[in-house]
Amino acid sequence: MADPLLKNIPFEKVLELTSLVSYQEGQIVSRTLAQNKAVSVTLFAFDAGEEISTHASHGDAMVSVLDGTAQVTIGGNVHTVRAGQSIVMPAGVPHSVEAPEKFKMMLVVVFPAS
């Protein structure tokens, strides 16, 4: 069998993604599931009040909130994203992610072909 493309996740098992990352007081916890030149998939658990400050990515990024509520700012526009909802942050546009309350998300970033 070739090296798996996904990591840190069991294969052939029904999973509840929210159980794969745990909240920790005063921290942002992450678990990388895939990372290569084409795509990055990471689970995050944010404690209330934590944030990833404004930055830009060279890939399109999609945040899918799995638990709680996130505040996502894209190009100066603030969006409230709740569990079960997703939002796309376009490549090259400054964005940030804040936790008004505890929340968990899956971040998928798709990078341009080199």
C-alpha positions, 0 to 999 in steps of 0.5 A: 500500500502506498503512503496514505495521503491523509494522516492523523486520522483512522481509515475505514472508521466512521468518525465524528470530526469534532471528537478529533480535536479537544478544547484547551483553555487559552489555546488554539488546538490543531490537527493536520489531516493532509498537507501537500503542495495542492491542499491542506486540511486541518481541524481546529478547536479555539477557546473563547477569545482566541484568534488567528490574526489577519493574514493572507493565503496564496490558496483559496481557504474554506472554513467549515464550523463544526461546533460553536460560532466563529467570527470570520473577517474577510477583506474587512467584512465581518461574518458570523459562521455557526455550526453547520455553516461554511465560508470561503476566504479567497486567495490573496484577500486578508482574513482573520478568524476569532472565537467569540465563544469556543468553536471547532472548525475544519479548514481546507486550503486549495493551492494553485498549481505550481 
